[in-house]
Amino acid sequence: MKLTSLYSFLSDNSYLVPIGIACITIALLFLTLVPSNMLGHHKIWSYDKLGHLLMFGSWTFFIGLYNYINTKSTTNLWIIFVAGVLFGALVEFLQYVMPFHRDPDLYDLLFDTIGCFLAVLLLKITTPKPSAAVQNSQ
């Protein structure tokens, strides 16, 4: 499937992107904020940093995609990047203040930030550029 047809599909079915954002947000908050003993000890947790990179990168990518689809104009990717990083920082802060045992980790925030940066690069590369006619009419 070509990227243009994917964007066309998501533009025609714009309700899917917020549903995706909601699902990623719920999964992200569940995995990062529930007590660690509820998650069990599984081999997947040895890839914790990769998980942070992928989850926050995905969240940031879908926020940027949602913005692009709804505005049909060039998105300020720095704002999208900062939103993702601030969300990661909020999660780490919440881990610190929650009454059960979750340890905030600066390396988690670092990998959240890397994921957000990669998402912004992917948005820059993959989102179609607005046509000259759209830019001139604004």
BELRARA-V727544 format. One record per backbone hydrogen bond with DSSP energy under -1.0 kcal/mol. NH is the residue of the N-H (numbers start at 1). CO is the residue of the C=O. If there is no record, write none. Layout:
# BELRARA-V727544
{{NH:CO} {NH:CO}}
This chain:
# BELRARA-V727544
{{6:2} {7:3} {8:4} {9:5} {10:6} {11:7} {12:8} {13:9} {16:13} {19:15} {20:16} {21:17} {22:18} {23:19} {24:20} {25:21} {26:22} {27:23} {28:24} {29:25} {30:26} {31:27} {32:28} {33:29} {34:30} {36:101} {38:35} {45:42} {46:43} {47:44} {48:45} {51:47} {52:48} {53:49} {54:50} {55:51} {56:52} {57:53} {58:54} {59:55} {60:56} {61:57} {62:58} {63:59} {64:60} {65:61} {66:62} {67:63} {68:64} {69:65} {70:66} {71:67} {72:68} {77:75} {80:76} {81:77} {82:78} {83:79} {84:80} {85:81} {86:82} {87:83} {88:84} {89:85} {90:86} {91:87} {92:88} {93:89} {94:90} {95:91} {96:92} {97:93} {98:94} {102:100} {109:105} {110:106} {111:107} {112:108} {113:109} {114:110} {115:111} {116:112} {117:113} {118:114} {119:115} {120:116} {121:117} {122:118} {123:119} {124:120} {125:121} {126:122} {127:123} {135:131} {136:132} {137:133}}
